[in-house]
Amino acid sequence: AHGGDSMKHGADALRIAAAVLLVALFGGPAFAQSAPSPTVQEILIKTSLLTFNDANVTGNFNVFYARLAKPFRDQFPVEKVAETFKGFHDRNIRLDLVAIKTPVPSDEAKLDGNGRLTLKGYFDTSPSRVYYDLAYLKAGDEWQLVQITVNVKKPDQ
């Protein structure tokens, strides 16, 4: 019977280890997380868009790419990211004005059960607005970009 007890304890330990691994993999701590303050949200939005702008203007996406979350980098090589935004570069679209504007949220900041933070809105620039849809994952103490959608268009388009 002694051997059976050892097996039972081993099975319990394995179940606990599996539960800890699941929490680590699927963002258990995210449930305790809350969305960052409006100031931190503005910093995230502006640094993401301005780093993207620098990459777009120079054609060098290496720094922008290095700041992306690992799951994004694992899925897309830097060349694919640069190719995706080639239209911005070719049309000489610049986002510098977002540095002096305040973002206007179109939705409240959302933090899902997997710890993914979504920030959507626009900058009231002229003649066109800069619309953004950004998502971040927390890595340590830092929010890292995992999704970026940017559109520059007139408010009525």
C-alpha positions as CSV (number, residue, x, y, z in Angstrom):
1,A,0.0,0.0,0.0
2,H,3.0,2.3,0.6
3,G,3.8,2.3,-3.1
4,G,0.2,3.3,-3.9
5,D,0.5,6.3,-1.6
6,S,3.6,7.4,-3.3
7,M,1.9,7.1,-6.7
8,K,-1.1,9.1,-5.4
9,H,1.1,11.9,-4.1
10,G,3.0,11.8,-7.4
11,A,-0.3,12.2,-9.3
12,D,-1.4,15.0,-7.0
13,A,1.9,16.8,-7.6
14,L,1.6,16.3,-11.3
15,R,-2.0,17.8,-11.3
16,I,-0.7,20.8,-9.3
17,A,2.2,21.3,-11.6
18,A,-0.1,21.1,-14.6
19,A,-2.5,23.7,-13.1
20,V,0.5,26.0,-12.4
21,L,1.7,25.6,-16.0
22,L,-1.8,26.3,-17.3
23,V,-2.0,29.5,-15.2
24,A,1.4,30.6,-16.5
25,L,0.5,29.8,-20.1
26,F,-2.9,31.3,-20.2
27,G,-2.4,34.4,-18.2
28,G,-3.9,33.5,-14.8
29,P,-2.3,36.7,-13.3
30,A,-4.1,38.7,-16.0
31,F,-7.3,38.3,-14.1
32,A,-5.8,40.4,-11.3
33,Q,-4.5,42.9,-13.8
34,S,-6.4,46.1,-14.6
35,A,-6.0,48.4,-17.6
36,P,-3.3,50.9,-17.1
37,S,-4.1,54.5,-16.2
38,P,-5.1,57.0,-18.9
39,T,-1.6,58.5,-18.8
40,V,0.1,55.2,-19.4
41,Q,-2.4,54.4,-22.1
42,E,-1.5,57.7,-23.9
43,I,2.2,56.9,-23.5
44,L,1.6,53.4,-25.0
45,I,-0.4,54.8,-27.9
46,K,2.0,57.6,-28.7
47,T,5.2,55.6,-28.4
48,S,3.8,52.8,-30.6
49,L,2.6,55.2,-33.3
50,L,5.8,57.4,-33.2
51,T,8.1,54.3,-33.3
52,F,6.0,53.1,-36.2
53,N,6.3,56.5,-37.8
54,D,10.1,56.5,-37.5
55,A,10.2,53.0,-39.1
56,N,7.9,54.1,-41.9
57,V,9.8,57.4,-42.7
58,T,13.2,55.7,-42.6
59,G,12.2,52.4,-44.1
60,N,14.1,50.7,-41.3
61,F,11.7,48.6,-39.2
62,N,14.3,47.0,-36.9
63,V,13.6,49.1,-33.8
64,F,9.8,49.0,-34.2
65,Y,10.1,45.2,-34.7
66,A,12.3,44.8,-31.6
67,R,9.6,46.5,-29.5
68,L,6.8,44.1,-30.6
69,A,5.6,41.4,-28.4
70,K,7.3,38.0,-28.9
71,P,4.2,36.2,-30.2
72,F,4.0,38.9,-32.9
73,R,7.7,38.5,-33.8
74,D,7.3,34.7,-33.8
75,Q,4.5,35.0,-36.3
76,F,5.9,37.7,-38.6
77,P,9.5,38.4,-39.7
78,V,10.6,42.0,-39.9
79,E,10.5,41.9,-43.7
80,K,6.8,41.0,-43.6
81,V,6.1,43.8,-41.2
82,A,7.9,46.3,-43.4
83,E,6.1,45.0,-46.5
84,T,2.7,45.2,-44.8
85,F,3.2,49.0,-44.2
86,K,4.9,49.7,-47.5
87,G,1.9,51.7,-48.7
88,F,2.5,54.2,-45.8
89,H,6.1,54.6,-46.8
90,D,5.3,54.9,-50.6
91,R,2.6,57.6,-49.9
92,N,4.9,59.5,-47.5
93,I,2.3,59.3,-44.7
94,R,3.7,60.8,-41.6
95,L,2.2,60.6,-38.1
96,D,4.4,63.2,-36.3
97,L,1.4,65.3,-35.3
98,V,0.3,62.6,-32.8
99,A,3.1,63.8,-30.5
100,I,1.3,67.0,-29.7
101,K,-2.3,65.8,-29.9
102,T,-4.4,64.0,-27.3
103,P,-5.8,60.6,-28.3
104,V,-9.6,60.4,-28.4
105,P,-10.7,56.9,-27.4
106,S,-13.5,55.4,-29.5
107,D,-13.9,52.6,-26.9
108,E,-12.9,52.1,-23.3
109,A,-9.6,50.3,-22.8
110,K,-10.3,46.6,-22.7
111,L,-8.4,43.9,-20.9
112,D,-9.5,40.4,-21.8
113,G,-9.1,37.2,-19.9
114,N,-5.8,36.4,-21.6
115,G,-4.3,39.7,-20.5
116,R,-4.6,41.4,-23.9
117,L,-5.1,45.1,-23.6
118,T,-6.9,46.8,-26.5
119,L,-6.8,50.6,-27.2
120,K,-8.9,52.1,-30.0
121,G,-9.4,55.6,-31.0
122,Y,-8.1,58.5,-33.1
123,F,-6.1,61.7,-33.1
124,D,-8.1,64.7,-34.3
125,T,-5.5,65.8,-36.9
126,S,-6.2,67.8,-40.0
127,P,-7.0,67.4,-42.8
128,S,-7.2,63.7,-42.0
129,R,-7.5,61.9,-38.7
130,V,-5.1,59.2,-37.5
131,Y,-7.2,56.1,-36.4
132,Y,-5.6,53.4,-34.4
133,D,-6.5,50.0,-33.1
134,L,-3.7,48.6,-30.9
135,A,-3.4,45.6,-28.7
136,Y,-0.7,44.8,-26.1
137,L,0.5,41.9,-23.9
138,K,2.3,42.4,-20.7
139,A,5.8,41.0,-20.6
140,G,7.2,41.6,-17.1
141,D,6.5,45.2,-16.3
142,E,6.2,46.3,-19.9
143,W,3.2,46.4,-22.2
144,Q,4.4,45.1,-25.7
145,L,2.5,45.7,-28.9
146,V,1.0,42.5,-30.4
147,Q,-1.4,44.1,-32.9
148,I,-1.4,47.4,-34.8
149,T,-3.9,48.8,-37.3
150,V,-3.4,52.4,-38.4
151,N,-5.6,54.3,-40.8
152,V,-5.3,57.9,-42.0
153,K,-8.5,59.2,-43.4
154,K,-11.0,62.1,-43.4
155,P,-13.5,62.0,-40.5
156,D,-16.4,61.4,-42.8
157,Q,-14.8,58.4,-44.7
